[in-house]
Amino acid sequence: MTDEQDFLDKLNNRVKPTISFEFFPPKDENGLETLRNSFNKLKNFNPDFVSVTYGAMGSNQSVSLAVVEELAPQVPTIAHLTCIGATEKNITGLLSRYESAGVAGVLALRGDVPANFEGDPLGDFQHADQLVALTKKISTLSIGVAAFPEKHPESDSLEQDLEVLKKKQELGAELAMTQLFFDIDAYSKLVSSAEDNGVSMPIVPGLMPISNAKQVLRMAEMSGASLPSSLLNQLNSAENEEHAREIGMEFSIQLGRQLIARGAPGIHIFTLNHYRAATELLEGIGLS
């Protein structure tokens, strides 16, 4: 059984929840050492797969590719693939490099437009479904796509999101991974509505540990994810940063437990290239 078949089989059969981590390409050598150290620590959890991002318009793509090539021989690795600024030639070459590196699959995304960018940031692809179609046509890599528990920021409705998700599945997507969220009911509604609309691929929840409240609040605002008012009140009333961290991590652990209790196929942790919070989260959930 190949790596990609292995992790997809685990997601689909759901004998036990999968464990996976997201990393991003570092900016310098110190960042690379931090990533390597975190990866080596988190490898102790025997992750079923990891994912590696790259920046807007393919920035850091060479660094991202180097990270992918380093991690892929050690653990099934999903490499990000984005539309923004991409040409068909570029994507074709990148898919070839990914295959040569032995990656398990790709996560096909539209991507975010860089701040203060002028002009048309889109290249040969307008939407992620076009990336899915091309990847399915020319590659044997497994294909993942994004899902949005609280609606894509540019979508008209959750119903439209579900139509897009189903179309991506029809074009060849085999799993979906959510953006960060903090509302268990939003995830449950997404999964049940997707199933009602014929989406059968596993939808893996992406979990952001709230170990740095200010940073997570900023990321939530950028992505359109809402935080429960009770959590916001507790964080705003925290005595200091460490107290806020305790509040945030306890909430994150409880959210993870709820996800597993409601049948989530796994937990995908946005590590921000650090291991401490991810470790606490998995141990708190009981997946260590």
Secondary structure, DSSP 8 states (H G I E B T S, - for coil): --HHHHHHHHHHH-SS-EEEEEE---SSHHHHHHHHHHHHHHGGG--SEEEE---GGGTTHHHHHHHHHHHTTTS-EEEEEE-BT--HHHHHHHHHHHHHHT--EEEEE-----TT--S--B-S-SSHHHHHHHHHHH---EEEEEE-TT--TT-S-HHHHHHHHHHHHHHT--EEEE-----HHHHHHHHHHHHHTT--S-EE-EE---SSHHHHHHHHHHHT----HHHHHHHHT-SSHHHHHHHHHHHHHHHHHHHHHTT-SEEEEE-TT-SHHHHHHHHHHT--
